[in-house]
Amino acid sequence: MRTDLVVIGAGPAGLAAALAASARGVRVALVDAASAPGGQFYRQPAAELAAARPEALHHRWRTWERLRDGLAASAVRVLTEHHVWCVERTPERFTVHSLLGPDQEEPAEVHAHAVLLATGGYEQMLPFPGWTLPGVVTAGGAQAMLKGALVVPGRRAVVAGTGPLLLPVATGLAAAGVEVAALVESAAPGRLARHAPALAAKLPEGAGHAARLLRHRVPVLTRHTVVRAHGDDRLTGVTVAALDTEGRVRPGTERHLPCDTLAAGHGMLPHTDLAQGLGCRLDGLTVAVDPEQRTDVPGVWAAGEATGIGGAALALAEGHIAGCSAAARLRGAVPGPAPAALRARTKLRRSAAALDSAYQPPAHWTEQLTDDTVICRCEEVTAGSVREALDLGAGDERTVKLLSRAGMGWCQGRMCGTAIAALAGCAPTPAKRPFARPVPLGVLARQHSQEGPS
Ligand SMILES: Cc1cc2nc3c(=O)[nH]c(=O)nc-3n(C[C@H](O)[C@H](O)[C@H](O)COP(=O)(O)OP(=O)(O)OC[C@H]3O[C@@H](n4cnc5c(N)ncnc54)[C@H](O)[C@@H]3O)c2cc1C
């Protein structure tokens, strides 16, 4: 089947983009690694669970129904369980290379004239002593268990770190019957208040979360942090402490909270691997786009959290603008006006920037890292080994990796990159990974034999 546009990622941005382009006569394939569209925000319980009220764990369910029904009524070709590992560009077309199904061994290809990257972001969790104990999960991981599998990670949880994601995670767990012992947020409320005008668009959502926290009697500790997770073979509790205005732990404020689950998160990072593979320019850690959501590589658009962390509503607006632009440009035309989406994007980008500056990890968080704290989980490299590499002269993530193997494992530094950069005292840089996913050698060998030796 011929395809004009491949949209990679079926979260809010990809769904909005695919629907906008398809409604304008473009033949669209929508590709996602997950078993169903929805992305992180509209993650659904698995069909086998036959959830009676799937909407119970979601807000803005009507928007999801509109997207879901729109997709069913559209001509968009939905390709789920396609893990895209690379997008290849030739003068004539793009080839999207995927691995199929949960095993990710069977290759598949889709060809198109244009590509729209809506690959979202992933959670950042900064290390602290005890963070590798069973019972410590990422905040989004706890949310995904709840939304996707209808299971809770434990009976008594602490939700900790920084960022707006902690709010729905704490209220979601509490609503599902978990006793939430505390929501521990390292940011000070004053930082949010300072950005009040820019956050006006987020006020109703924030008020809703605050009301739910009150209803479930969740204690909120702001300007606090988890200094250690305790337990022998699994988590039994955490020590939390207050932070001073410099972001250092205030001695004498430590207290112990018993719990069997710690859901921790420290913000999100954009997925940029596929964009980098295509040669798209990055702006810091995000894919750079113009007002139409075009990257600087002709025929490649990007939308949603790949272009900056900003939430589902912003992803929807950007996806719509990108889909309209791709439809017009593929016809050789200029996109018509989309005033509502443009207004929403402007307002929500302002809120996203305000949230980003309000929710920053404590400035001196690396001081809590004992030498035996594991930093790179894949290669089991400790803070002590990273510090040794720094003493040997390493001054950046790459040299630390060469000297200590930190960042060399399965996740290729996605989890530990920020921590290594912080220990090295340099800004995190986007890693150059040739493939977005691990690829079996057999798949590469088969591709080479099809193409023939060069
Ligand atoms: C774990 C997690 C939990 C979250 N929970 C909440 C919440 O409870 N409340 C809230 O307000 N916000 C939440 N967020 C943030 C919210 O989900 C995002 O703001 C929103 O979903 C962004 O939309 P998007 O379309 O840009 O990306 P996403 O919704 O992340 O969609 C990206 C899609 O791209 C697919 N993808 C990525 N790479 C590939 C690849 N190589 N091959 C194939 N497919 C690929 C993914 O499978 C995914 O479906 C959460 C985010 C995360 C990461």
The ligand as a MOL file (V3000), in Angstrom:
LIG
                    3D

  0  0  0     0  0            999 V3000
M  V30 BEGIN CTAB
M  V30 COUNTS 53 58 0 0 0
M  V30 BEGIN ATOM
M  V30 1 C 5.7260 7.1160 31.8050 0
M  V30 2 C 4.9500 8.3870 31.6230 0
M  V30 3 C 3.7690 8.6110 32.3390 0
M  V30 4 C 3.0480 9.7900 32.1920 0
M  V30 5 N 1.9110 9.9900 32.9230 0
M  V30 6 C 1.2460 11.1830 32.8240 0
M  V30 7 C 0.0720 11.4480 33.5910 0
M  V30 8 O -0.3530 10.6400 34.3610 0
M  V30 9 N -0.5390 12.6610 33.4570 0
M  V30 10 C -0.0550 13.6200 32.6300 0
M  V30 11 O -0.6380 14.7170 32.5530 0
M  V30 12 N 1.0350 13.3900 31.8570 0
M  V30 13 C 1.6840 12.2070 31.9410 0
M  V30 14 N 2.8250 11.9870 31.1990 0
M  V30 15 C 3.2120 12.9930 30.2250 0
M  V30 16 C 2.2780 12.8590 28.9860 0
M  V30 17 O 2.0840 11.5270 28.7550 0
M  V30 18 C 2.8570 13.5600 27.8150 0
M  V30 19 O 2.8130 14.9400 28.0820 0
M  V30 20 C 2.1260 13.2970 26.4870 0
M  V30 21 O 1.7470 11.9650 26.3680 0
M  V30 22 C 3.0230 13.6990 25.3280 0
M  V30 23 O 2.4710 13.2670 24.1230 0
M  V30 24 P 3.3860 12.8460 22.8960 0
M  V30 25 O 2.4350 12.4650 21.7990 0
M  V30 26 O 4.4010 13.8680 22.6220 0
M  V30 27 O 4.2090 11.5700 23.4030 0
M  V30 28 P 3.7630 10.1570 24.0190 0
M  V30 29 O 2.4070 10.1760 24.5760 0
M  V30 30 O 4.8870 9.7660 24.9000 0
M  V30 31 O 3.7310 9.2180 22.7310 0
M  V30 32 C 4.8970 8.8470 22.0570 0
M  V30 33 C 4.6390 7.5240 21.3800 0
M  V30 34 O 5.7490 7.2410 20.5480 0
M  V30 35 C 6.0300 5.8640 20.6120 0
M  V30 36 N 7.4390 5.6800 20.2980 0
M  V30 37 C 8.5220 6.3180 20.8240 0
M  V30 38 N 9.6590 5.8800 20.2370 0
M  V30 39 C 9.2750 4.9410 19.3330 0
M  V30 40 C 9.9960 4.1140 18.4360 0
M  V30 41 N 11.3480 4.1790 18.3150 0
M  V30 42 N 9.2820 3.2340 17.6850 0
M  V30 43 C 7.9430 3.1790 17.7620 0
M  V30 44 N 7.1960 3.9390 18.5910 0
M  V30 45 C 7.8710 4.8100 19.3590 0
M  V30 46 C 5.6970 5.4620 22.0570 0
M  V30 47 O 5.3880 4.0860 22.1340 0
M  V30 48 C 4.4990 6.3550 22.3660 0
M  V30 49 O 3.2720 5.6940 22.1580 0
M  V30 50 C 3.5290 10.7870 31.3120 0
M  V30 51 C 4.6990 10.5610 30.5850 0
M  V30 52 C 5.4210 9.3880 30.7410 0
M  V30 53 C 6.6910 9.1850 29.9530 0
M  V30 END ATOM
M  V30 BEGIN BOND
M  V30 1 1 1 2
M  V30 2 1 2 3
M  V30 3 2 2 52
M  V30 4 2 3 4
M  V30 5 1 4 5
M  V30 6 1 4 50
M  V30 7 2 5 6
M  V30 8 1 6 7
M  V30 9 1 6 13
M  V30 10 2 7 8
M  V30 11 1 7 9
M  V30 12 1 9 10
M  V30 13 2 10 11
M  V30 14 1 10 12
M  V30 15 2 12 13
M  V30 16 1 13 14
M  V30 17 1 14 15
M  V30 18 1 14 50
M  V30 19 1 15 16
M  V30 20 1 16 17
M  V30 21 1 16 18
M  V30 22 1 18 19
M  V30 23 1 18 20
M  V30 24 1 20 21
M  V30 25 1 20 22
M  V30 26 1 22 23
M  V30 27 1 23 24
M  V30 28 2 24 25
M  V30 29 1 24 26
M  V30 30 1 24 27
M  V30 31 1 27 28
M  V30 32 2 28 29
M  V30 33 1 28 30
M  V30 34 1 28 31
M  V30 35 1 31 32
M  V30 36 1 32 33
M  V30 37 1 33 34
M  V30 38 1 33 48
M  V30 39 1 34 35
M  V30 40 1 35 36
M  V30 41 1 35 46
M  V30 42 1 36 37
M  V30 43 1 36 45
M  V30 44 2 37 38
M  V30 45 1 38 39
M  V30 46 1 39 40
M  V30 47 2 39 45
M  V30 48 1 40 41
M  V30 49 2 40 42
M  V30 50 1 42 43
M  V30 51 2 43 44
M  V30 52 1 44 45
M  V30 53 1 46 47
M  V30 54 1 46 48
M  V30 55 1 48 49
M  V30 56 2 50 51
M  V30 57 1 51 52
M  V30 58 1 52 53
M  V30 END BOND
M  V30 END CTAB
M  END
